[in-house]
Amino acid sequence: MTARAMDNFGLSSLFLVNPRDGWPNKKAENSAKHAINILKNVKIFENLEDATSKFNLVVATTNRQRFLTKKTFNNFNDLSKKFNCFKNIAILFGPESSGLSNHELRFANDIYTIKTSKLNKSLNLSHAVSLIAYEIFSNNFKASKIKKNYETKDQKVNKNELSSFINCLIADLENRGFFNPSEKKDSMIDNIYSIYNKMDLTKKELNMLWGMHKKLKNQPKI
């Protein structure tokens, strides 16, 4: 049903992370109707880090209150202003039963919340996809327009490049005893991801951070 919604509004690239019922899936094929080509080209990943690795901008969708230092949008026009600055953009949806965890939200730059009634904030997955696909379609983000504007910008880092730096930073902070007390380690790592994801770093800026980190790493421990 998600593939069918995508096809209605001109979207074709679908990534699945550790699908619950395995893949390929006959029930999904029967539900897709005319969007079978989307299912034939689905890319399967075992984890979210790999699935998002090639994207420059990842927008997570959630209606749950999260105590994270990430920018949250509830107006798609405001969010869409960022799109022309990035070459590869992903919209991230979680499972219907549980949504996205804080750990999964680490890989997102921003959060988008669909406005709903306060009495029932839970959306069926394919319905959520339909609403956002419609917004993208309505804003007419044609590939030629995005490419034209993108070429005037410095190239943004993708998630794989950023994660390599953050993982190295976290490992070195661990060796230096930074994560203290230990029970706060996960929330501290969440904050580290949030800090760097908010920066919308270019490749040049990330190279500068690598150089700074390596220089400081070679200093003696105090």
C-alpha positions as CSV (number, residue, x, y, z in Angstrom):
1,M,0.0,0.0,0.0
2,T,3.0,2.3,0.6
3,A,4.3,1.5,-2.9
4,R,0.9,2.3,-4.3
5,A,0.8,5.6,-2.6
6,M,4.3,6.4,-3.8
7,D,3.3,5.6,-7.4
8,N,0.3,7.9,-7.2
9,F,2.6,10.8,-6.6
10,G,5.6,10.0,-8.8
11,L,8.0,8.5,-6.2
12,S,9.8,5.3,-7.1
13,S,12.8,4.7,-4.7
14,L,11.8,2.5,-1.7
15,F,14.3,1.2,0.9
16,L,13.2,-1.4,3.5
17,V,15.1,-2.0,6.7
18,N,14.9,-5.6,8.1
19,P,11.3,-6.2,6.8
20,R,9.1,-8.0,9.4
21,D,7.6,-10.5,7.1
22,G,10.6,-11.1,4.9
23,W,11.1,-10.2,1.2
24,P,9.9,-10.7,-1.4
25,N,6.4,-10.8,0.0
26,K,3.3,-12.0,-1.9
27,K,0.9,-10.0,0.3
28,A,2.8,-6.8,-0.5
29,E,2.7,-7.5,-4.2
30,N,-1.1,-8.0,-4.1
31,S,-1.5,-4.7,-2.3
32,A,0.7,-2.7,-4.6
33,K,-1.7,-2.9,-7.6
34,H,0.0,-0.9,-10.5
35,A,3.1,-0.1,-8.4
36,I,4.7,-3.5,-8.8
37,N,7.7,-2.0,-10.5
38,I,8.5,-0.1,-7.3
39,L,8.5,-3.4,-5.4
40,K,10.7,-5.1,-8.0
41,N,13.3,-2.4,-7.4
42,V,13.1,-2.3,-3.6
43,K,16.5,-2.2,-1.8
44,I,16.7,-4.2,1.4
45,F,19.0,-3.3,4.3
46,E,19.7,-5.0,7.6
47,N,20.1,-1.8,9.5
48,L,19.2,1.9,9.3
49,E,22.8,3.1,9.2
50,D,23.5,1.3,5.9
51,A,20.1,2.3,4.5
52,T,20.7,6.0,5.0
53,S,24.5,6.0,4.3
54,K,24.3,7.6,0.8
55,F,21.8,10.4,1.7
56,N,22.8,14.0,2.5
57,L,19.5,14.9,4.2
58,V,17.3,12.5,6.2
59,V,14.0,13.7,7.5
60,A,12.3,11.5,10.1
61,T,8.6,11.4,10.6
62,T,7.1,11.0,14.0
63,N,4.2,12.3,16.0
64,R,5.6,11.2,19.4
65,Q,7.1,13.8,21.7
66,R,10.9,13.4,21.6
67,F,13.3,15.1,24.0
68,L,15.9,15.5,21.3
69,T,17.7,18.6,20.1
70,K,16.6,18.3,16.5
71,K,14.7,20.8,14.5
72,T,11.0,19.8,14.2
73,F,8.8,20.9,11.3
74,N,5.0,20.7,11.1
75,N,4.7,22.9,8.0
76,F,5.9,21.2,4.8
77,N,6.6,24.4,3.0
78,D,9.1,25.4,5.7
79,L,10.8,22.0,5.4
80,S,10.9,22.1,1.6
81,K,13.0,25.2,1.6
82,K,15.9,23.0,2.6
83,F,15.5,20.5,-0.2
84,N,17.2,22.4,-3.0
85,C,20.4,22.5,-0.9
86,F,20.8,18.7,-0.9
87,K,21.3,16.2,-3.7
88,N,20.1,13.0,-2.1
89,I,17.1,13.2,0.3
90,A,15.3,10.5,2.3
91,I,12.1,10.5,4.2
92,L,12.2,8.1,7.1
93,F,9.1,6.2,8.4
94,G,9.1,3.9,11.3
95,P,6.9,0.7,11.9
96,E,3.3,1.4,12.8
97,S,3.4,-0.4,16.1
98,S,6.3,1.4,17.7
99,G,7.4,4.3,15.4
100,L,11.1,5.4,15.4
101,S,13.3,5.0,18.4
102,N,15.7,7.6,19.7
103,H,18.5,5.4,18.4
104,E,17.0,5.4,14.9
105,L,16.4,9.1,15.0
106,R,20.2,9.6,15.4
107,F,20.5,9.2,11.7
108,A,18.0,12.0,10.9
109,N,18.8,15.7,10.4
110,D,15.3,16.9,11.1
111,I,11.9,15.7,12.2
112,Y,8.6,16.3,10.4
113,T,5.3,15.9,12.2
114,I,2.0,15.6,10.3
115,K,-0.7,17.6,12.0
116,T,-3.5,15.4,13.4
117,S,-6.3,15.6,15.9
118,K,-5.0,15.4,19.5
119,L,-7.5,12.6,20.1
120,N,-5.7,10.2,17.7
121,K,-2.2,11.0,16.6
122,S,-1.3,7.5,15.2
123,L,-1.3,7.3,11.4
124,N,-1.4,4.2,9.3
125,L,2.0,3.9,7.5
126,S,0.7,4.1,4.0
127,H,-1.5,7.0,4.9
128,A,1.5,8.9,6.3
129,V,3.4,8.1,3.1
130,S,0.5,9.3,1.0
131,L,0.3,12.7,2.8
132,I,4.0,13.4,2.5
133,A,4.2,12.1,-1.1
134,Y,1.4,14.4,-2.0
135,E,3.2,17.4,-0.4
136,I,6.4,16.6,-2.4
137,F,4.3,16.2,-5.6
138,S,2.5,19.5,-5.0
139,N,5.7,21.3,-4.4
140,N,6.9,20.1,-7.8
141,F,10.4,19.1,-6.9
142,K,11.6,18.1,-10.3
143,A,15.0,16.6,-10.6
144,S,16.2,19.2,-13.1
145,K,15.3,22.0,-10.7
146,I,17.0,20.4,-7.7
147,K,20.1,19.7,-9.7
148,K,20.3,23.3,-11.0
149,N,20.1,24.8,-7.5
150,Y,22.3,22.1,-6.0
151,E,25.2,22.8,-8.4
152,T,25.5,26.3,-7.0
153,K,26.0,24.9,-3.4
154,D,29.0,23.3,-1.8
155,Q,28.6,19.5,-1.7
156,K,27.0,18.2,1.5
157,V,28.4,15.1,3.3
158,N,26.3,12.0,3.2
159,K,25.4,9.9,6.2
160,N,28.2,7.4,5.6
161,E,30.9,10.1,5.7
162,L,29.4,11.7,8.7
163,S,28.9,8.4,10.6
164,S,32.6,7.5,10.0
165,F,33.6,10.7,11.7
166,I,31.1,10.4,14.6
167,N,32.0,6.8,15.2
168,C,35.7,7.6,15.4
169,L,34.9,10.6,17.7
170,I,32.8,8.4,20.0
171,A,35.4,5.7,20.2
172,D,38.1,8.2,21.2
173,L,35.8,9.9,23.7
174,E,35.2,6.4,25.2
175,N,38.9,5.8,25.5
176,R,39.3,9.2,27.3
177,G,36.6,8.4,29.8
178,F,34.2,11.0,28.5
179,F,31.0,9.0,29.0
180,N,30.5,9.4,32.7
181,P,28.3,8.4,34.3
182,S,27.8,5.3,32.1
183,E,24.0,5.3,32.4
184,K,23.9,8.6,30.5
185,K,26.1,7.3,27.6
186,D,23.2,6.6,25.2
187,S,21.7,10.1,25.7
188,M,25.1,11.7,25.4
189,I,25.6,9.9,22.1
190,D,22.2,11.0,20.9
191,N,23.2,14.6,21.6
192,I,26.5,14.2,19.7
193,Y,24.6,12.9,16.6
194,S,22.1,15.8,17.0
195,I,24.9,18.4,17.1
196,Y,26.5,17.2,13.9
197,N,23.3,16.5,12.0
198,K,22.1,20.1,12.7
199,M,25.2,21.5,11.0
200,D,24.4,20.4,7.4
201,L,28.1,20.0,6.9
202,T,29.9,20.2,3.5
203,K,32.7,17.9,2.6
204,K,35.2,20.7,3.0
205,E,33.9,21.4,6.5
206,L,34.0,17.7,7.5
207,N,37.6,17.4,6.2
208,M,38.4,20.4,8.5
209,L,36.8,18.6,11.5
210,W,38.9,15.4,10.7
211,G,42.0,17.5,10.7
212,M,41.2,19.2,14.0
213,H,40.3,15.9,15.7
214,K,43.4,14.1,14.5
215,K,45.5,17.1,15.8
216,L,43.9,17.0,19.2
217,K,44.0,13.2,19.4
218,N,47.8,13.3,19.2
219,Q,48.0,15.5,22.3
220,P,49.0,13.8,25.5
221,K,46.2,12.8,27.9
222,I,45.9,15.2,30.8
